[in-house]
Structure formats: C-alpha cells, structure tokens
Amino acid sequence: MTPEEFREAGHRLVDWVADLRAGIAEHPVQAQTAPGEVRAAMPTAPPGPTSVDELIEQLDRVVVPGITHFQHPRFFGWFPANASLPAVLGDLVSTGIGALGISWQSAPALTEVEEAACDWMRQLVGLSPEWRGTIQDTASSAVLVALMVARERATGLGQYGGGLQAAPEPLCVYTSSEAHSSVQKAALLAGYGFDNLRLIDVHPGTRDIDVDALRAAVEGDVAAGRRPAAVVANVGSTGVTAFDPVAEVVEVGREHGMWVHVDAAMAGTAMLLPECRHLWEGVEGADSVSWNPHKWMGAAVDCSLFYVRDPEALQQVMATSPSYLASSHDGEVTQYRDWGIPLGRRFRSLKLWFVLALDGVEAVQERVRRDLANAAWLAEQVDAAPGWERVAPTRLQTVCVRHDPGGLDADALDRHTLAWVVEVNGSGAAFLTPAQIDGRWMVRVSIGAEPTTRDDVAAAWEAMQAAARSAAAHP
C-alpha cells in the first residue's frame, strides 16, 4: 500500500468509525452472536487482495454484531472503558509513526513525551513531585511489577542469587477479599504461592478492608516465621467500588517494612476532581500506585499509569542491558525498558496528550461529575422503589442493586436476580453485569460511558424494573 492508497483508505475508514460512533445508540448494546458464529463467518483460508469496500462490508456484517459496545450510551457493564475520539486519533498517529521504544535512542520523542504526559497526569490527580510514572498496558501488569519489586526488596535482590528458592522465610502478600482477581494472579506469577496470599476480611457495610484484621494477619505471619512483603490497597474495587483506608494500610505496611501498592484502576480518574481525593488519603505514603486512563477517563485501551516514589528500586529489578542497545546517553536518559516487563513499547502517551489537548481536562472533569450525579440519582430511585435495595454504598459511579419480590429463599432469589439481568441484557436495550457479594448474586450498574445521559440511566432503570416484574411473574 502506497501513502496515497493509505490516504484514500484511511479517509474511508475514519468515516466508517465516525458513522459507527454517531449511530452507536441504534445498535444493541450486547453482542448478538452465538459462540462460534463470528469464526464461522471468517474465511477458512487466508484472504487475498480485498478492497476497502469489501472490508467495510465485512466489518458491518461480521464484526459489529459480535461486539458488546462499551462506547454505547446504555453500556453499564463491568466498568467504563471509554475510547474517546481524540484518543483514537492519538492511537492512529502512534501506529502511523511506527516507533518502537526499546531504548531512548530508538525513539527519543516516545520516551520524553511519555515522561511529560505522566507528569501532567501526576499533577492533575494531585500527587506530589516525589512520584515518577510510566505507562503499562493494564493495571494487571502494574500490580505484577509492584509485587515483583516487593519480592526483591524483601529478599535483598534475591533474583540475582537463588531467588525465592533461597529465601530463608516464606514471603506473604496481603489484600482485601474485594481485591481484583489480578492481584491474586500477580501474587502467583511473582512466585509467592497461593498459600502465602492473605485475602483479608472487609467491613460488611462498606466492603473496605478491616485494618485490624490486616494487622492481626501480618502479626500472625511474623510470629510464625514468615516475612510480610507487600500489601495492596484497593481504591475503588471492581465489584462494589470499595475504598480501603489507604493511610491506615500504609501505617501497617510501614510497621513491617512492606511494599505498599495502591490499585486505583478505575477510580483513579475520580482523582481528577479535588473533591474526590479524600478517597485515597494517605496515598503519598505508598510505594507505588496505578490507575487506568483507558477506563473512565477515555484514553482507550491500553493505557495504564504506574507511579513509584523510588524509581531506582524498580529499575534494579526490571533492568536489562543487552549490548545492542548500548548508547552513549545511558545514565543520563530514562530507559523505560527498565520500568516494566516488556522490552519494547508503543507510543501510548500520544493518547493522553491528544485527550488533554483536544478535549481538555475540564471537559473530562465535567463528564465525571455528570456520571457521579447520575449514579446518585439512580441510587435515590432504587432506595425509593419497593422491593429494591442497594447492597453496597454508592461511593462513585457504580450502583449495586438487588430486587426481592418477596417469598423467595436465597437460592430462588439468586435465580430471580440472574433471570432479570439476563432479560435486560438480551433485549439489547442496556447492558449490566451480575456479580456476587457474600456468595449471593446482585447486579452492578456501572455508569460512565462517554455518551451516557440521565435519559439513558432512566431508560436502564425502567428496563430493570420491567425485567424484574417479568421474572417475578414467570419464576
């Protein structure tokens, strides 16, 4: 493809994306395909030369029906994953430039724009200048890196000797039972072992970690000859948006020399609002913090910020220096290959730059405040409706609900809950996600898609009530 052919095809495809976004509300929110249907529609042999018109027809016929549309105004599923159009443009430029960040020398602009963008975001969420940041793909990778650094601090850089196999005592990781599954996965991948992962009880009302239980678990492990290595505090847990008291968790961590990581994957965007920053009070005492602008903020997957107060500790664990990447500037520039697991990296900071430059932080803040107001409105409707209840506090933009028509035992109530949420999702009118709390099903309404308005939230609420009435009438 020549640059001129690219220009023509690019114009057509940008128009297609713009048309898709303009008409996204006309599509069902949930994917309408059965398992294997998309695969069956694909060619069995590698495709030959294809025109742009043919590709667009295949996108419309095969791909779009097979997408659950996170960009839909009535998407209220797992969590917001907004891909704002400025971020789409940034991604296009990133791929168009085709830079590969394997070293500063391979793409000086990639490195230094990322440094600048991370510092802009640091300022915008109120973190002090002590923090330095990098961009990971997801918060899952960020917590894995944090636990690997914690492991090496606890073992005195044991990776350069016998590793965990030579550690004189087992290392333990602590987090709440509400923590994202990626924390458990990271603890396993970092070699701690499931037996050394402590899922600490939470307060029944708030679902925040019970700090007394955390302290008791840590002290019990110390008494048993184990070494507390890391604790992960949740700032806006995925299930119910619980907020661990970061300052208190930090205090326990400091008492026992643990690495303290703050996981604010979705809720970090709320820290763009000064009035929300009390929700991570104490974060300045942590060792690392991560949050995903590719969720609520809209920077498009993948773009996860990871900040540390001690970059040297991070680089001691992650550094790699093959001879073919040696440069006369080593020692005076940032080498982001030493800040995470991959050697190479994309020019992801362009997405942040474009969102800030083309939309502006004030527009993002306004949208976040809108979502918070819409969640508060829905919470009020649920509280006032007979048979409906909120099963967790509405701290940000996620409303966790259950409908009880009365006269059902716990198992029957679970079946009723799943029946009405399946009906809502199957209709295509909205998309919600069920989840368990204390072993019983509830439904999460996560408000935060970029085009969502109060009318969309009200329509989802009407659909929920109608589906619950139908499920109760036909158990």
N, C-alpha and C positions, 0 to 999 in steps of 0.2 A: 504494500500500500504506500503510495507516494503522499507527501504532505498535502497536495491538492485533493487527492482522493479522501484523505483523512478529513480535510476541511469539510467536504461535502457530506461525508458520512456522519461526521460529528454534529453538524447542524441538524441533520435529520434525527439523530438520537437525542440531542438536547431537547428538540421539540417534543419528542416522544416522552421523555421524562417529565417535561413541563406539563404536557397534556395529562399524563398519569396523575401527577400531583393535583392538578386543577380539578380533576374529576374523581379523586380518590374516594370521596364520600359516596359515590354511586356504586362502589364495589362492596361485596360482603366483606366484613372485617376478617373473619376466619377463613383460612384456606378451604376451598370447596372440592378438593381432590381426595380420592381414596388412596390407600397405600399402594404404591407401585404404578399409579396412573401416569405420573409425570415421566417416570423412567420408560414406560411403555410407549409414550409419545415421542421419545427421542430416537434418532436414527440408530439402527443396530451397528452400522459401520461408521467410521469417521467421516464427517461431512466434507464434501468437496467445495469448490468455489460457490459462494452464496451471495446473493445481492443483499443490500441493506433492506430493501423492501421485504424480501423473504425472511430475513432475521427478525424484523419488526413484527411480521405476521406470526412468527413462531413465539416471540415474546408474549404477544397478546393471547395467543391460543394455549400455550403450554405453561409459561412461567407465571404470569399474573394470577391465574386461578389457583396456582399452587403456593401462594404467599399468604400468610397471615400478616395483615398490613399494620405494622407498628406506626406508620405515618397517618393512619386513618383517624379522623376526629372522634370516633367512638371505640378506639382501642383503649381498654382499661386493664390490660393483662399484666403480666409479670412485673414490669417496670417500664417507664418511658425509655425509649431508645430512638431518640429523635435524630434524624439526618437532615438538618436544615439545609436549604438550598445553597447558602454560602459555603457550608462545609462540603457539599457535593462539588462545588467549583474548586475548592481547595484540593479535594481528592483528585479531581481531574488534572489540575496543574501538577500535583505531586507525581502522578503516574506519567503525565506527559513529559515532565523533565527527565524522569527515569533515573534519578540519583540513587546511589546505594551508599548508605552511611556505614561503611566498615571501618572508617577512621576519619579523623578530622580532615586529613589531606584528600580523602576521596570525595568529600563534599563539604568544604568549609561552611558554606551557607546553611546546609542542613543542620549542622551542629550548632551554629551560633544563632540561627533563628529559633531552634528548639530551646536553647538557653534563655533567649529573650521571652519566648512565649510562656515557658514555665515560670519565669519570674513575674510576668504580667499576672498570671493566674494566682500565683502566691499572694501578690498584693491584693487582688480582687476578693480573695476569701479571708483576708486579714491575718495571714501567717507572717511571722517576723522574718527579717532578713537572714536569720540563722539557717533557714531551710534552703536547700537546693534541690531542684527537681529534674526529672527525666520523664519521658513518655514510654510507658509499657503498652502492650496490646490490650490487656484487661486487668481488672483488679485481682483476678485469679493468679496471674503471673506476678503481680506486685506482692501479694501475700506470700507466695512461694519464695521470692527473692528475700523478703524480710525474714522468713523463718530459716533460710539458709545462712543469712548473715548472723542471726541469733545463735544458730548452732555453732558457727565458727568462733563467735565471741565467747561462748560458754566453754569451748574446748581449746581455746588458745590457738586458733587456726589449725585445728587438728587435721584438716583436709590435706595438709602438706606432710602429714605423717601417716599414722594408721587410721585416720578418720574416726568415725563413730565406733568402729570395732576396737579401737584402742582407748576409748573414753573410760575413765575409772568409775563412772557412775552413770546411770540412765538419765537422759535429758527429757524434761517434761514441757509440754505446751498447754496453755490454758486459754479457754474462750468460753462464751456462754452457749447454752443449748439452743439459742436462737441464731447462732452464727451461720453464715452462708456455708454451703457444702464445700466451697473452695478452700476454706480454712482446714477442714479435715483432710481434704485431698492434698493440700500443700504439706501438712504435717507428715503424711505418709510418704510423699515423694521426696521430702527432705530427709527421710530416714529416721524420724523419731520413733515410728512404730505406733500402732493403734493403742497398745497398752499404756503408752505414755502421753496420750492425749486426754485432757480433762475437759469435759463439757460441763460447765458449772451451772447450777440451778439459777433460775431467774425469779424475780418477784412476780407473783401471779397476776397482779393488776397491770403493771406497766410492761412486763416481759423484759425489763432491764436486768443485767447481771446482778446477782446477790453478792456484793463485795465481801460480806462476812463469810459466805460460803467459799468464795475465791481464796480469801486469806487462810481459811481452815484447810483447804485442799493443798495450798502451797506449803503450809507449815507441816502438814502430814507427810508430804513427799520429802521434805528436808529431814524430818525425823526418821524416815525410812531409808535414808541414804541416797535419795535421788536429787538431781540438780534441776531446779526451775530455770528454764532457758528463755521462754518467751510467753507473752500474753497478748492476745488480740482483742482489742476493744471494738465493739460494733457501734457505729454511728449511723443509725437508720437501717436496721436489719431488713433483709429482703422480705421475710414472712410477714411481719407486723409493724415494721418501722420502729423497732425498739432502739433506745438510746442508752448505752451503758454510761455510767458516770465516769467520764474519762479521767478527771482529776483523781478520783479515788482509786481507779485501776492503776494509774501511773504511780501513785503512792505505794501500792503493794509491789508493783514492779521494781521500784527503786529500792525498797527494803531488801529485796532478794537478788538484785543485780540482773533482772530480766530485761530483755529487749521488749519494748512496748510498741506494738504496731496498731494504728488506728485505721480500721476499714470503714470508709465513708463512701463506698462505691456509688450509690445513687444519691444519697443525701448531701454529698459534698457540694452539689450545685446550690443547695439552700444556703450555703455559707456565703454566697454572693450577696445575700441580704444581711446587713448588720444585725437586724432584729432576730435572726435565727442562730447567731454564733454562740449563744449560751448553750446550745445543744451539744457543742463539743468543747465546752470549757475545760481547760486543763490540757488541751492538745499540745501546747508548747512544751510540755514535759515529756512527750512521747519521743521515740527514736525515729519512727517513720509513719507516714500517713499516705493513703492512696484514695483517689476518687476519680470517677469516670465522666469527663465532659461528654462522652458519647452516649450518655443516658439522657438525663433530664435537660442538660444544657443544649444539646443538639449538635455536637461536633462530629457525629457519625462514627460508627464503629470502624476501626479500632483506635481508641484514643484514651488511655488511662494514665492519669498523672500519679507519679510516685515521688514523694519528697523524703529526704533524710536530713538529719542535722549533722551527721558525721559522714560525709562522702568518702573519706579515707577508709572507714570500716567497710563500706560497701565495695569499694574498689579492691581492697585486699582479698576479698572473697571471689569477686567476679572477673578480675583482670586476666586478660590473655594477650600475649605479645609475640605473635609469630613474626619471624624475621621479614617476611614480605610486606608487613605493614609498618615497618620501622620508618620513622620520619625525623628530620632534623628539628621538628617542632614538638616532639614528645617532651612532656614535662611542663610545657607552657600552655597547652590547649586541653580542652575536655575531650576525652575519648569515650564516647557513650557506649562503645562495646564493652567497657569495663563497669557499666552500671546495670547490667541485666544479663539475661541468659543468651539471647541471640548475638551473633557476631555482627550481622548486618541489620539495617533498619531503614524503613521508608521515611519519606519527608512528611511525617504526620503532623508536624507543628503548623503546616500551612492551613490545616482545617481550623485550628484555633485562631490563627491570625485572620483568616477570612471571616469567621463568625464575628469576631470582635470588630473588624474593620467595616464589614458590610451591614451587619445588623446592629452592632453596638451593645455594650453591656447593659445599658439602660433598658433596651427592648427585652433582653433576656430576663432581667430583674422584674420587669413588668409582667412578663408571662408567668414567671414562677409565683409571683404574688397572686395572679389570677387563678392559678391552679390550687394554691393554698385556700383561697376563698371558695372555690368550687367544692373542694373536699369538705370544708367546714359546713357549707350549705347542705351537702349530701348527708353529712353526719346528723345535722338537725332533722332532716326528713326521716332518717332511719329511727332516730330516738323518738319521734312523734308518732310513728306508724305502729299500730297494734300488731303483735306477733313478730316484730323485727327487733333485733338488738345488735349493738356493736360489741364485738368480743375482744377488742383491744382499743386503747386510746388512739385517736386520730391526731398524731403528732405533726405530720406533714401532709402529704397528698394521697395517702393510702387509707381507705376506709374498709375495715374488716367486719363483715356482717354475717348474720345467720337469721334465717326465718324459721319460726317454730309455729306450725298451725295448731299445736296442742294435741295431747293424747298420744304422742309417739315416744317409744323408748329410744335409747341412744342410737342403736343400730338403724332403726327406722328413720330417725331424724337425719342421720348421715345419708341414707338413700334419698330422702327428700331433698337435701341440700344439693347433692350431685345431680339429681334429676332436673331441678330448675335451672342450675347453671349450664348444664348441657343444652337445655332448650334455648336459653338466651344465646349461647354461642352458635348453636346450629342454625338459628334464624338468620345469622349474618348481620343482625341489627346492632350488635355490640359484642365485645369480647372481654370476658372476665376470667380470672383464674382461681380455682379452688385450691385450698391448702389446709393443712392440719394444724390445729393448736390443741395441745394436751391430748393428742390422739384422736381428736374429733374434727370433722370437716367443717370448714367455713368458706366464705368467698371473699376474695380481695378485689376491691375496685381501686385500681391504681391510676390516678388522674395525672396527666402530664404530657400527652401527645401535643405536639406544637399547635395544630389547628383546633383543639378541643375548646368548645364554648360552654356556657351554662346550659344552653339548649341541648347540647349533646349529653351532658351529665343528666339533665332532667329526662331525656328520652331513654337513657340507660336505666334510670330508676323506674320509669314506667314499665320497661321491658322486664325488669327484675320482679316487680310486683305481679305482673300478669303471668309470668312463668311460674312464680311461687303459687299463685292461685290455681293454675292448671295442674301443677304437680300435686297439690293437696287434694284436688278433686279426682285425680286418677292415680292413686298411690300404687 
